[in-house]
């Protein structure tokens, strides 16, 4: 397997650019490099500057390259479509100006990708991890979300040559097994691939190994994270938002939680997966002083497990 391990700003608590406690983006790049990573995602829209020269010089300083941009926003609201397309333009334009990433022989599409996630619905945020009680979208709303995803993916590919990959995310309207299955039916592989996240799959009641096997023919990109069983059981018994659960430590360094990474390595070897896997560990940015230690621990564990 030709697999490369990258990371993302969410490991430093960077999920909402309006959060006043975010660490400086240059610190995130520096610590990612110190921990042994050579690839990183852009993080939420606007966290890293959209200026290619500024970002490119900082990446070069730390020996990093960008593996993906992120569109993390409300994919349902019709009033948000213009913003979604504007973000797509700006992210993909930046990606196209940064140094290219060599495509592995087994990769179907070259990187960087555009990771697309639904977010911004209080009624689903409080139902994260609860497939039995989470409200589902009405038919018209679902079809509108699918149309928005197609518009984003087609814009990214047709104008910039950037492959869109859809990421089911805890607390959004694309989270649970039934929604993932419906998404795979409604958005063909010719339009967009999948970015599956082991932590979000587990949080949402799915088995990561079996789900990756089920969607292997759609799998362009992977996120790895791990879950602290004790904290997970605690937060599932509370009425709590997803990122508040993360602030309590539900996500832990890889290898210290419930997810079976040796089994995942065996599966990916069987599937012949090639390319990038991004380590994530959402947290409160006020706890970012522990990020370097944690991302280094995750990287070391994955190396010991054969990744």
C-alpha beads as a LAMMPS data file, in Angstrom:
LAMMPS data file: protein, C-alpha beads

307 atoms
306 bonds

1 atom types
1 bond types

-500.0 500.0 xlo xhi
-500.0 500.0 ylo yhi
-500.0 500.0 zlo zhi

Masses

1 110.0

Atoms # bond

1 1 1 0.000 0.000 0.000
2 1 1 1.160 3.515 -0.812
3 1 1 -0.514 5.323 2.095
4 1 1 0.440 8.748 3.400
5 1 1 -0.739 10.063 6.775
6 1 1 -1.801 13.708 6.996
7 1 1 -3.596 15.793 9.611
8 1 1 -6.091 18.642 9.924
9 1 1 -6.582 21.864 11.920
10 1 1 -9.507 20.340 13.850
11 1 1 -6.870 18.547 15.952
12 1 1 -6.142 22.017 17.356
13 1 1 -9.832 22.761 17.897
14 1 1 -10.265 24.625 14.620
15 1 1 -13.814 23.985 13.444
16 1 1 -15.507 27.392 13.623
17 1 1 -13.554 30.370 12.297
18 1 1 -15.626 32.661 14.545
19 1 1 -14.359 30.960 17.701
20 1 1 -12.222 33.564 19.549
21 1 1 -9.908 30.921 21.036
22 1 1 -8.446 29.500 17.821
23 1 1 -4.672 29.065 17.731
24 1 1 -2.751 30.968 15.024
25 1 1 -2.681 29.081 11.750
26 1 1 1.098 29.291 11.505
27 1 1 1.390 27.517 14.850
28 1 1 -0.832 24.709 13.550
29 1 1 1.398 24.239 10.495
30 1 1 4.513 24.292 12.658
31 1 1 3.220 21.712 15.124
32 1 1 1.893 19.451 12.358
33 1 1 5.381 19.365 10.876
34 1 1 6.993 18.820 14.281
35 1 1 4.739 15.776 14.791
36 1 1 6.011 14.213 11.562
37 1 1 3.200 15.027 9.154
38 1 1 3.858 16.198 5.611
39 1 1 0.237 16.817 4.595
40 1 1 -2.538 18.922 6.126
41 1 1 -6.052 20.069 5.241
42 1 1 -6.970 23.735 4.909
43 1 1 -9.507 23.502 7.712
44 1 1 -12.734 25.541 7.786
45 1 1 -13.236 28.230 5.177
46 1 1 -11.152 31.295 5.938
47 1 1 -8.912 29.831 8.648
48 1 1 -5.853 29.660 6.439
49 1 1 -5.592 32.739 4.226
50 1 1 -6.994 32.410 0.729
51 1 1 -3.811 33.974 -0.659
52 1 1 -1.782 31.285 -2.436
53 1 1 1.571 33.015 -2.033
54 1 1 1.189 33.496 1.732
55 1 1 -0.007 29.935 2.307
56 1 1 2.455 28.427 -0.162
57 1 1 5.443 30.073 1.514
58 1 1 4.319 28.900 4.955
59 1 1 3.748 25.353 3.709
60 1 1 7.193 25.271 2.108
61 1 1 8.785 26.534 5.332
62 1 1 7.392 23.530 7.185
63 1 1 7.696 20.912 4.438
64 1 1 3.920 20.532 4.152
65 1 1 1.422 20.268 1.314
66 1 1 -2.353 20.697 1.377
67 1 1 -4.290 17.469 0.789
68 1 1 -7.849 18.862 0.888
69 1 1 -10.018 21.900 1.318
70 1 1 -13.181 21.849 3.401
71 1 1 -16.730 23.029 2.780
72 1 1 -18.436 22.702 6.183
73 1 1 -21.785 24.470 5.987
74 1 1 -25.541 24.232 5.682
75 1 1 -26.183 22.203 2.514
76 1 1 -29.980 22.314 2.879
77 1 1 -31.036 25.972 3.050
78 1 1 -31.815 27.364 -0.436
79 1 1 -30.664 30.806 0.713
80 1 1 -27.172 29.392 1.295
81 1 1 -26.490 28.143 -2.238
82 1 1 -24.734 31.286 -3.478
83 1 1 -22.445 31.209 -0.452
84 1 1 -21.693 27.516 -1.001
85 1 1 -20.738 28.141 -4.617
86 1 1 -18.656 31.189 -3.699
87 1 1 -16.769 29.150 -1.106
88 1 1 -16.256 26.391 -3.674
89 1 1 -14.789 28.880 -6.158
90 1 1 -12.411 30.399 -3.616
91 1 1 -11.250 27.122 -2.053
92 1 1 -10.689 25.384 -5.374
93 1 1 -8.916 28.401 -6.868
94 1 1 -6.505 28.330 -3.927
95 1 1 -5.998 24.562 -4.194
96 1 1 -5.163 24.930 -7.866
97 1 1 -2.404 27.449 -7.125
98 1 1 -0.649 25.358 -4.461
99 1 1 2.037 22.776 -5.319
100 1 1 0.606 19.630 -6.899
101 1 1 0.555 16.295 -5.071
102 1 1 1.881 13.287 -6.916
103 1 1 -0.929 10.872 -7.745
104 1 1 -0.358 7.322 -6.526
105 1 1 -0.847 4.577 -9.154
106 1 1 -3.942 3.237 -7.378
107 1 1 -5.632 6.575 -6.809
108 1 1 -8.626 7.231 -9.030
109 1 1 -8.321 11.026 -8.756
110 1 1 -5.479 13.384 -8.044
111 1 1 -5.416 15.410 -4.873
112 1 1 -6.163 17.791 -3.263
113 1 1 -9.865 17.089 -2.780
114 1 1 -12.790 19.226 -1.663
115 1 1 -14.365 17.629 1.426
116 1 1 -18.073 18.517 1.605
117 1 1 -19.978 18.241 4.905
118 1 1 -23.430 19.355 6.026
119 1 1 -23.587 21.422 9.205
120 1 1 -25.650 24.064 10.966
121 1 1 -28.890 22.471 12.215
122 1 1 -29.565 22.672 15.960
123 1 1 -32.172 19.896 15.880
124 1 1 -29.613 17.473 14.436
125 1 1 -26.659 18.749 16.469
126 1 1 -28.376 17.699 19.698
127 1 1 -29.294 14.331 18.136
128 1 1 -25.756 13.417 17.051
129 1 1 -25.114 9.739 17.661
130 1 1 -28.826 8.940 18.084
131 1 1 -30.225 7.452 14.847
132 1 1 -33.447 6.486 16.608
133 1 1 -34.439 10.008 17.618
134 1 1 -32.781 12.269 15.055
135 1 1 -35.286 13.977 12.707
136 1 1 -34.815 13.224 9.004
137 1 1 -35.209 15.708 6.182
138 1 1 -38.495 16.016 4.344
139 1 1 -38.350 14.785 0.742
140 1 1 -38.167 18.271 -0.794
141 1 1 -35.393 19.293 1.571
142 1 1 -33.417 16.135 0.842
143 1 1 -33.678 16.644 -2.902
144 1 1 -32.570 20.263 -2.517
145 1 1 -29.528 19.145 -0.535
146 1 1 -28.673 16.622 -3.247
147 1 1 -28.998 19.349 -5.890
148 1 1 -26.682 21.604 -3.880
149 1 1 -24.111 18.818 -3.559
150 1 1 -24.232 18.170 -7.303
151 1 1 -23.797 21.882 -8.030
152 1 1 -20.764 22.085 -5.711
153 1 1 -19.181 18.930 -7.091
154 1 1 -19.737 19.852 -10.726
155 1 1 -18.355 23.363 -10.216
156 1 1 -15.260 22.028 -8.430
157 1 1 -14.556 19.446 -11.123
158 1 1 -15.573 21.249 -14.307
159 1 1 -13.842 24.552 -13.522
160 1 1 -10.932 23.493 -11.319
161 1 1 -10.406 19.743 -11.759
162 1 1 -10.945 19.208 -8.018
163 1 1 -12.710 16.032 -6.948
164 1 1 -15.482 16.549 -4.378
165 1 1 -15.792 13.903 -1.677
166 1 1 -18.833 13.813 0.598
167 1 1 -18.206 13.313 4.325
168 1 1 -21.046 12.082 6.601
169 1 1 -20.649 14.120 9.799
170 1 1 -22.129 13.664 13.265
171 1 1 -24.662 16.389 13.961
172 1 1 -25.511 17.119 10.314
173 1 1 -28.245 15.845 8.007
174 1 1 -25.809 13.376 6.442
175 1 1 -24.846 11.202 9.399
176 1 1 -26.574 7.846 9.784
177 1 1 -26.498 4.580 7.836
178 1 1 -29.800 5.220 6.050
179 1 1 -28.655 8.687 4.970
180 1 1 -25.292 7.414 3.743
181 1 1 -27.029 4.708 1.715
182 1 1 -29.450 7.201 0.202
183 1 1 -26.634 9.635 -0.588
184 1 1 -24.728 6.880 -2.405
185 1 1 -27.815 6.149 -4.511
186 1 1 -28.632 9.775 -5.295
187 1 1 -25.119 11.111 -5.994
188 1 1 -23.364 8.878 -8.553
189 1 1 -19.643 8.198 -8.432
190 1 1 -19.261 10.180 -11.633
191 1 1 -20.270 13.300 -9.662
192 1 1 -18.599 12.827 -6.259
193 1 1 -16.822 10.255 -4.135
194 1 1 -16.917 9.551 -0.431
195 1 1 -14.670 10.580 2.425
196 1 1 -15.518 8.225 5.273
197 1 1 -14.429 9.009 8.803
198 1 1 -13.893 6.136 11.247
199 1 1 -14.786 8.249 14.277
200 1 1 -17.961 9.708 12.825
201 1 1 -19.058 6.294 11.605
202 1 1 -18.650 4.809 15.074
203 1 1 -20.242 7.823 16.774
204 1 1 -23.250 7.452 14.487
205 1 1 -23.766 3.753 15.183
206 1 1 -21.927 2.194 12.232
207 1 1 -19.081 -0.310 12.231
208 1 1 -16.108 1.418 10.560
209 1 1 -14.634 -1.773 9.079
210 1 1 -17.894 -3.029 7.620
211 1 1 -18.944 0.408 6.348
212 1 1 -15.634 0.961 4.567
213 1 1 -15.995 -2.492 3.024
214 1 1 -19.566 -1.735 1.924
215 1 1 -18.602 1.518 0.178
216 1 1 -15.138 0.513 -1.027
217 1 1 -15.971 1.292 -4.656
218 1 1 -16.861 4.898 -3.721
219 1 1 -14.028 5.502 -1.280
220 1 1 -11.666 8.264 -2.435
221 1 1 -10.392 9.517 0.917
222 1 1 -10.315 8.572 4.602
223 1 1 -10.311 10.334 7.953
224 1 1 -9.022 8.435 10.985
225 1 1 -9.929 9.280 14.563
226 1 1 -10.603 7.346 17.751
227 1 1 -13.243 7.475 20.482
228 1 1 -12.871 7.251 24.248
229 1 1 -15.463 4.653 25.259
230 1 1 -16.158 6.053 28.738
231 1 1 -16.674 9.612 27.516
232 1 1 -18.753 8.379 24.578
233 1 1 -21.105 6.464 26.855
234 1 1 -21.387 9.511 29.098
235 1 1 -22.222 12.025 26.362
236 1 1 -24.748 9.720 24.696
237 1 1 -26.710 9.947 27.941
238 1 1 -26.725 13.750 27.848
239 1 1 -28.491 16.351 25.727
240 1 1 -25.349 17.759 24.213
241 1 1 -24.090 19.296 20.989
242 1 1 -21.495 17.324 19.040
243 1 1 -18.616 19.760 19.528
244 1 1 -19.460 20.101 23.216
245 1 1 -18.993 16.331 23.404
246 1 1 -15.628 16.797 21.679
247 1 1 -14.695 19.431 24.256
248 1 1 -15.279 16.789 26.926
249 1 1 -12.725 14.525 25.254
250 1 1 -14.896 12.048 23.357
251 1 1 -12.215 11.974 20.647
252 1 1 -8.849 10.643 21.797
253 1 1 -5.466 9.884 20.204
254 1 1 -5.631 6.985 17.775
255 1 1 -4.862 3.671 19.418
256 1 1 -6.294 4.650 22.795
257 1 1 -9.956 4.237 21.932
258 1 1 -12.502 1.706 20.751
259 1 1 -11.752 1.529 17.013
260 1 1 -9.920 -1.534 15.710
261 1 1 -7.078 -0.129 13.614
262 1 1 -5.288 -3.437 12.936
263 1 1 -8.553 -4.671 11.369
264 1 1 -8.804 -1.476 9.336
265 1 1 -5.250 -1.892 8.090
266 1 1 -6.013 -5.453 6.986
267 1 1 -9.156 -4.288 5.189
268 1 1 -7.376 -1.463 3.373
269 1 1 -4.669 -3.875 2.304
270 1 1 -7.337 -6.212 0.902
271 1 1 -9.004 -3.310 -0.901
272 1 1 -5.736 -1.956 -2.248
273 1 1 -6.431 1.516 -0.895
274 1 1 -3.867 4.051 -2.081
275 1 1 -3.362 7.664 -1.178
276 1 1 -3.977 9.779 1.879
277 1 1 -5.492 9.221 5.297
278 1 1 -5.987 12.256 7.520
279 1 1 -5.749 12.041 11.308
280 1 1 -8.315 14.111 13.191
281 1 1 -9.178 14.672 16.846
282 1 1 -11.763 17.369 17.444
283 1 1 -11.364 19.315 20.673
284 1 1 -12.021 22.660 22.326
285 1 1 -9.372 25.083 20.994
286 1 1 -8.748 26.173 24.582
287 1 1 -7.167 22.728 24.987
288 1 1 -4.876 23.143 21.963
289 1 1 -1.779 23.053 24.164
290 1 1 -2.179 19.266 24.139
291 1 1 -2.548 18.993 20.381
292 1 1 1.097 18.477 19.452
293 1 1 1.475 15.620 21.923
294 1 1 -1.759 13.971 20.761
295 1 1 -1.174 14.210 17.001
296 1 1 2.356 12.901 17.503
297 1 1 0.963 9.978 19.531
298 1 1 -1.577 9.187 16.796
299 1 1 1.125 9.293 14.123
300 1 1 3.398 7.015 16.161
301 1 1 0.610 4.522 16.809
302 1 1 -0.342 4.315 13.137
303 1 1 3.294 3.738 12.197
304 1 1 3.480 0.913 14.732
305 1 1 0.287 -0.563 13.279
306 1 1 1.793 -0.695 9.785
307 1 1 0.380 2.502 8.246

Bonds

1 1 1 2
2 1 2 3
3 1 3 4
4 1 4 5
5 1 5 6
6 1 6 7
7 1 7 8
8 1 8 9
9 1 9 10
10 1 10 11
11 1 11 12
12 1 12 13
13 1 13 14
14 1 14 15
15 1 15 16
16 1 16 17
17 1 17 18
18 1 18 19
19 1 19 20
20 1 20 21
21 1 21 22
22 1 22 23
23 1 23 24
24 1 24 25
25 1 25 26
26 1 26 27
27 1 27 28
28 1 28 29
29 1 29 30
30 1 30 31
31 1 31 32
32 1 32 33
33 1 33 34
34 1 34 35
35 1 35 36
36 1 36 37
37 1 37 38
38 1 38 39
39 1 39 40
40 1 40 41
41 1 41 42
42 1 42 43
43 1 43 44
44 1 44 45
45 1 45 46
46 1 46 47
47 1 47 48
48 1 48 49
49 1 49 50
50 1 50 51
51 1 51 52
52 1 52 53
53 1 53 54
54 1 54 55
55 1 55 56
56 1 56 57
57 1 57 58
58 1 58 59
59 1 59 60
60 1 60 61
61 1 61 62
62 1 62 63
63 1 63 64
64 1 64 65
65 1 65 66
66 1 66 67
67 1 67 68
68 1 68 69
69 1 69 70
70 1 70 71
71 1 71 72
72 1 72 73
73 1 73 74
74 1 74 75
75 1 75 76
76 1 76 77
77 1 77 78
78 1 78 79
79 1 79 80
80 1 80 81
81 1 81 82
82 1 82 83
83 1 83 84
84 1 84 85
85 1 85 86
86 1 86 87
87 1 87 88
88 1 88 89
89 1 89 90
90 1 90 91
91 1 91 92
92 1 92 93
93 1 93 94
94 1 94 95
95 1 95 96
96 1 96 97
97 1 97 98
98 1 98 99
99 1 99 100
100 1 100 101
101 1 101 102
102 1 102 103
103 1 103 104
104 1 104 105
105 1 105 106
106 1 106 107
107 1 107 108
108 1 108 109
109 1 109 110
110 1 110 111
111 1 111 112
112 1 112 113
113 1 113 114
114 1 114 115
115 1 115 116
116 1 116 117
117 1 117 118
118 1 118 119
119 1 119 120
120 1 120 121
121 1 121 122
122 1 122 123
123 1 123 124
124 1 124 125
125 1 125 126
126 1 126 127
127 1 127 128
128 1 128 129
129 1 129 130
130 1 130 131
131 1 131 132
132 1 132 133
133 1 133 134
134 1 134 135
135 1 135 136
136 1 136 137
137 1 137 138
138 1 138 139
139 1 139 140
140 1 140 141
141 1 141 142
142 1 142 143
143 1 143 144
144 1 144 145
145 1 145 146
146 1 146 147
147 1 147 148
148 1 148 149
149 1 149 150
150 1 150 151
151 1 151 152
152 1 152 153
153 1 153 154
154 1 154 155
155 1 155 156
156 1 156 157
157 1 157 158
158 1 158 159
159 1 159 160
160 1 160 161
161 1 161 162
162 1 162 163
163 1 163 164
164 1 164 165
165 1 165 166
166 1 166 167
167 1 167 168
168 1 168 169
169 1 169 170
170 1 170 171
171 1 171 172
172 1 172 173
173 1 173 174
174 1 174 175
175 1 175 176
176 1 176 177
177 1 177 178
178 1 178 179
179 1 179 180
180 1 180 181
181 1 181 182
182 1 182 183
183 1 183 184
184 1 184 185
185 1 185 186
186 1 186 187
187 1 187 188
188 1 188 189
189 1 189 190
190 1 190 191
191 1 191 192
192 1 192 193
193 1 193 194
194 1 194 195
195 1 195 196
196 1 196 197
197 1 197 198
198 1 198 199
199 1 199 200
200 1 200 201
201 1 201 202
202 1 202 203
203 1 203 204
204 1 204 205
205 1 205 206
206 1 206 207
207 1 207 208
208 1 208 209
209 1 209 210
210 1 210 211
211 1 211 212
212 1 212 213
213 1 213 214
214 1 214 215
215 1 215 216
216 1 216 217
217 1 217 218
218 1 218 219
219 1 219 220
220 1 220 221
221 1 221 222
222 1 222 223
223 1 223 224
224 1 224 225
225 1 225 226
226 1 226 227
227 1 227 228
228 1 228 229
229 1 229 230
230 1 230 231
231 1 231 232
232 1 232 233
233 1 233 234
234 1 234 235
235 1 235 236
236 1 236 237
237 1 237 238
238 1 238 239
239 1 239 240
240 1 240 241
241 1 241 242
242 1 242 243
243 1 243 244
244 1 244 245
245 1 245 246
246 1 246 247
247 1 247 248
248 1 248 249
249 1 249 250
250 1 250 251
251 1 251 252
252 1 252 253
253 1 253 254
254 1 254 255
255 1 255 256
256 1 256 257
257 1 257 258
258 1 258 259
259 1 259 260
260 1 260 261
261 1 261 262
262 1 262 263
263 1 263 264
264 1 264 265
265 1 265 266
266 1 266 267
267 1 267 268
268 1 268 269
269 1 269 270
270 1 270 271
271 1 271 272
272 1 272 273
273 1 273 274
274 1 274 275
275 1 275 276
276 1 276 277
277 1 277 278
278 1 278 279
279 1 279 280
280 1 280 281
281 1 281 282
282 1 282 283
283 1 283 284
284 1 284 285
285 1 285 286
286 1 286 287
287 1 287 288
288 1 288 289
289 1 289 290
290 1 290 291
291 1 291 292
292 1 292 293
293 1 293 294
294 1 294 295
295 1 295 296
296 1 296 297
297 1 297 298
298 1 298 299
299 1 299 300
300 1 300 301
301 1 301 302
302 1 302 303
303 1 303 304
304 1 304 305
305 1 305 306
306 1 306 307
